[in-house]
Amino acid sequence: MENLTSETKISQNKIFRKHKISENLKRLLDIFQTLIVITDERKKIQFQLHYAFHQVLKKISILSGLNLVELKYLDVIEVKRMLINKNYKYWKEKAKKRISQLLYLHISDGKIMSFALGREAKTIRQKYLQKNKRVTEFRGQVGNKSKPFITKGKVRVITNTKELYKMQNKEILVTWMTSPDFVSAMRKASAIITDEGGVTCHAAIVSRELGIPAIIGTRIATQILKDGDLVEVNTNQGIVKLLKRK
């Protein structure tokens, strides 16, 4: 395989000869290695694009007066119109309204079964929040095991990049989903818990690079946990336990 160094290739061929690996299996292993390289390259490009996009948003934010969160509630065409017409105040109010306007969707097997807006959505959300207050244990997907498998610590909930300065060393970072902006806070964390994400999400990849335990895709972590709560993160089982509320 072209992506392997000559030294690695020689070592690999020795193993093949020692274990009498068939040509068919060699071919499959070669394909597998190629797929791994492609996957890594895709992730690398994805992060580069995310960083470039973020830098563009920062420039637009300075020009328009809309913060980064508000800009993410506008689509590309709307941002283009805003920059051409320079009606920044109008789009800032539009974005704020969208941020405050809740939308509830009930999805089953990929189909939207029902939805609610505004007050009705807030009522449904409140019911879920009340129910979640009684939850003391929940599961997620293991983003990174990293020994020790059990980590205990105090929670720091961050749902906005403006709050990143609050993160203290050895706290457990709890958020919806991480992005490159979160890396400084992630470096301080003793563990990471997210609502969203899969094994190839930003939180999972960076936690593996930093050697930090991570449980991702819990769906409800930010609703259940509050700043100062004492929790136990078990990355062997993918379980988060609330030990003591602040």
C-alpha positions as CSV (number, residue, x, y, z in Angstrom):
1,M,0.0,0.0,0.0
2,E,1.4,3.4,-1.0
3,N,0.5,5.1,2.3
4,L,2.6,2.7,4.3
5,T,6.3,3.5,4.9
6,S,8.8,1.0,3.5
7,E,9.8,-0.1,7.0
8,T,6.2,-0.8,7.9
9,K,5.6,-2.6,4.6
10,I,8.6,-4.9,5.3
11,S,7.4,-5.7,8.8
12,Q,3.9,-6.4,7.5
13,N,5.2,-8.8,4.8
14,K,7.2,-10.7,7.5
15,I,4.0,-11.2,9.5
16,F,2.2,-12.3,6.4
17,R,4.8,-14.9,5.7
18,K,5.0,-16.1,9.3
19,H,1.3,-16.7,9.5
20,K,0.9,-17.8,5.9
21,I,-1.7,-15.2,5.1
22,S,-3.5,-15.9,1.8
23,E,-3.4,-13.5,-1.1
24,N,-7.1,-12.9,-0.8
25,L,-6.8,-11.9,2.8
26,K,-3.8,-9.6,2.0
27,R,-6.0,-7.9,-0.6
28,L,-8.8,-7.4,2.0
29,L,-6.3,-6.0,4.6
30,D,-4.9,-3.6,2.0
31,I,-8.4,-2.4,1.2
32,F,-9.1,-2.0,4.9
33,Q,-5.9,0.1,5.4
34,T,-6.9,2.3,2.5
35,L,-10.3,2.9,4.0
36,I,-8.7,3.9,7.3
37,V,-6.5,6.5,5.6
38,I,-9.4,7.9,3.6
39,T,-11.5,8.2,6.8
40,D,-8.7,10.0,8.5
41,E,-8.2,12.4,5.6
42,R,-12.0,13.1,5.5
43,K,-12.0,14.0,9.2
44,K,-8.9,16.2,8.6
45,I,-10.6,18.1,5.8
46,Q,-13.8,18.4,7.8
47,F,-12.0,20.1,10.6
48,Q,-10.2,22.4,8.2
49,L,-13.5,23.4,6.6
50,H,-15.1,24.0,10.0
51,Y,-12.2,26.2,11.1
52,A,-12.3,28.2,7.8
53,F,-16.1,28.6,8.1
54,H,-15.8,29.8,11.7
55,Q,-13.2,32.3,10.7
56,V,-15.5,33.7,8.0
57,L,-18.3,33.9,10.6
58,K,-16.1,35.8,13.0
59,K,-15.3,38.4,10.3
60,I,-19.1,38.7,9.5
61,S,-19.8,39.1,13.2
62,I,-17.4,42.0,13.6
63,L,-18.9,43.7,10.5
64,S,-22.6,43.1,11.2
65,G,-22.8,43.2,15.0
66,L,-24.5,39.8,15.2
67,N,-22.8,37.4,17.5
68,L,-21.7,33.9,16.3
69,V,-24.8,32.2,17.8
70,E,-27.1,34.6,16.0
71,L,-25.4,34.1,12.7
72,K,-25.9,30.4,12.9
73,Y,-29.6,31.0,12.9
74,L,-29.5,32.6,9.5
75,D,-29.0,30.6,6.3
76,V,-26.4,31.4,3.6
77,I,-28.9,33.3,1.4
78,E,-30.0,35.4,4.3
79,V,-26.5,36.3,5.3
80,K,-25.7,37.3,1.7
81,R,-28.8,39.6,1.7
82,M,-27.8,41.1,5.0
83,L,-24.3,41.9,3.8
84,I,-25.6,43.4,0.5
85,N,-28.4,45.5,2.0
86,K,-26.5,46.2,5.3
87,N,-29.8,45.9,7.3
88,Y,-28.0,44.3,10.2
89,K,-30.5,45.4,12.9
90,Y,-33.4,43.7,11.1
91,W,-31.5,40.3,10.8
92,K,-30.2,40.5,14.4
93,E,-33.8,40.8,15.6
94,K,-34.8,38.0,13.2
95,A,-32.1,35.7,14.6
96,K,-33.0,36.5,18.2
97,K,-36.6,35.6,17.5
98,R,-35.6,32.3,16.1
99,I,-33.4,31.5,19.1
100,S,-36.2,32.2,21.5
101,Q,-38.8,30.3,19.4
102,L,-39.0,26.7,20.4
103,L,-39.8,23.9,17.9
104,Y,-40.9,20.4,19.1
105,L,-40.7,17.5,16.7
106,H,-41.8,13.9,17.3
107,I,-40.0,11.7,14.9
108,S,-40.5,7.9,14.5
109,D,-38.7,5.7,12.0
110,G,-37.4,8.9,10.2
111,K,-40.9,10.3,9.8
112,I,-42.3,13.5,11.5
113,M,-45.3,12.2,13.5
114,S,-46.2,15.6,15.1
115,F,-44.8,19.0,15.8
116,A,-45.5,22.1,18.0
117,L,-44.4,25.7,18.1
118,G,-44.1,28.5,20.6
119,R,-46.1,28.0,23.8
120,E,-47.2,24.5,23.0
121,A,-43.6,23.5,22.4
122,K,-42.5,25.1,25.7
123,T,-45.2,23.2,27.6
124,I,-44.0,19.9,26.2
125,R,-40.4,20.9,26.9
126,Q,-41.3,21.7,30.5
127,K,-42.8,18.2,31.0
128,Y,-39.6,16.6,29.8
129,L,-37.5,18.9,32.1
130,Q,-39.6,17.9,35.1
131,K,-39.3,14.3,34.2
132,N,-35.5,14.6,33.8
133,K,-35.1,16.2,37.2
134,R,-35.8,12.7,38.7
135,V,-33.1,11.0,36.6
136,T,-29.9,10.2,38.5
137,E,-28.4,7.8,35.9
138,F,-28.3,7.8,32.1
139,R,-26.3,6.3,29.2
140,G,-24.5,7.4,26.2
141,Q,-22.0,6.1,23.6
142,V,-18.4,5.8,24.7
143,G,-16.4,8.3,22.7
144,N,-13.1,7.4,24.5
145,K,-12.5,4.9,27.3
146,S,-9.2,6.2,28.5
147,K,-8.1,4.7,31.9
148,P,-9.2,4.9,34.6
149,F,-12.6,3.8,33.3
150,I,-14.3,5.6,36.2
151,T,-13.9,9.3,36.7
152,K,-15.5,11.4,39.4
153,G,-15.7,15.1,39.4
154,K,-17.7,18.3,39.5
155,V,-19.7,19.3,36.5
156,R,-19.3,22.4,34.3
157,V,-22.2,22.9,31.9
158,I,-21.2,25.0,28.9
159,T,-23.7,25.6,26.1
160,N,-22.3,28.7,24.6
161,T,-18.7,29.6,23.5
162,K,-18.9,32.8,25.5
163,E,-18.9,30.6,28.7
164,L,-15.7,28.7,27.9
165,Y,-13.7,31.0,30.3
166,K,-15.7,29.4,33.2
167,M,-14.1,26.0,32.7
168,Q,-11.7,25.0,35.5
169,N,-9.0,22.3,35.7
170,K,-10.3,18.8,36.4
171,E,-14.0,19.7,36.0
172,I,-16.2,17.5,33.9
173,L,-17.3,19.3,30.8
174,V,-20.9,18.9,29.8
175,T,-22.2,20.4,26.6
176,W,-24.5,19.9,23.6
177,M,-21.7,19.2,21.2
178,T,-18.1,20.4,21.0
179,S,-16.4,22.3,18.1
180,P,-12.8,23.6,17.6
181,D,-13.6,26.5,19.9
182,F,-14.0,24.1,22.8
183,V,-10.5,22.6,22.6
184,S,-9.1,25.0,25.3
185,A,-11.8,23.9,27.7
186,M,-11.5,20.3,26.7
187,R,-7.8,20.3,27.7
188,K,-8.8,21.3,31.2
189,A,-11.5,18.6,31.6
190,S,-11.1,15.3,33.5
191,A,-14.0,13.9,31.4
192,I,-16.4,15.0,28.7
193,I,-20.2,14.4,28.3
194,T,-22.2,15.6,25.4
195,D,-25.9,15.5,24.3
196,E,-25.1,14.9,20.6
197,G,-22.5,13.1,18.5
198,G,-21.3,9.7,17.4
199,V,-17.9,8.0,17.3
200,T,-16.5,10.2,14.6
201,C,-17.8,13.5,16.1
202,H,-15.5,16.3,17.2
203,A,-15.8,15.4,21.0
204,A,-14.9,11.8,20.3
205,I,-11.9,12.5,18.1
206,V,-10.4,15.2,20.3
207,S,-11.0,13.2,23.5
208,R,-9.1,10.3,22.0
209,E,-6.2,12.7,21.0
210,L,-6.1,14.2,24.4
211,G,-6.6,10.9,26.3
212,I,-9.7,12.2,28.1
213,P,-12.7,9.9,29.0
214,A,-15.8,10.8,27.0
215,I,-19.4,9.7,26.8
216,I,-21.3,11.2,23.9
217,G,-24.8,11.2,22.5
218,T,-26.5,11.1,25.9
219,R,-29.3,13.3,24.5
220,I,-30.2,14.6,28.0
221,A,-26.9,15.5,29.9
222,T,-27.3,19.3,29.7
223,Q,-30.9,19.0,30.9
224,I,-30.1,16.8,33.9
225,L,-26.8,18.1,35.1
226,K,-26.0,21.6,36.6
227,D,-22.8,23.4,37.5
228,G,-21.2,21.9,40.6
229,D,-23.1,18.6,40.5
230,L,-20.8,15.6,41.5
231,V,-21.0,12.9,38.9
232,E,-19.3,9.6,38.1
233,V,-18.4,8.9,34.5
234,N,-18.0,5.2,33.7
235,T,-16.5,4.8,30.2
236,N,-16.4,1.0,30.5
237,Q,-20.2,0.9,30.5
238,G,-21.1,4.2,29.0
239,I,-23.0,5.3,32.1
240,V,-23.1,8.7,33.9
241,K,-24.3,8.7,37.5
242,L,-25.4,11.8,39.4
243,L,-23.8,11.3,42.9
244,K,-24.7,14.6,44.5
245,R,-26.5,17.7,43.4
246,K,-24.9,21.0,44.3
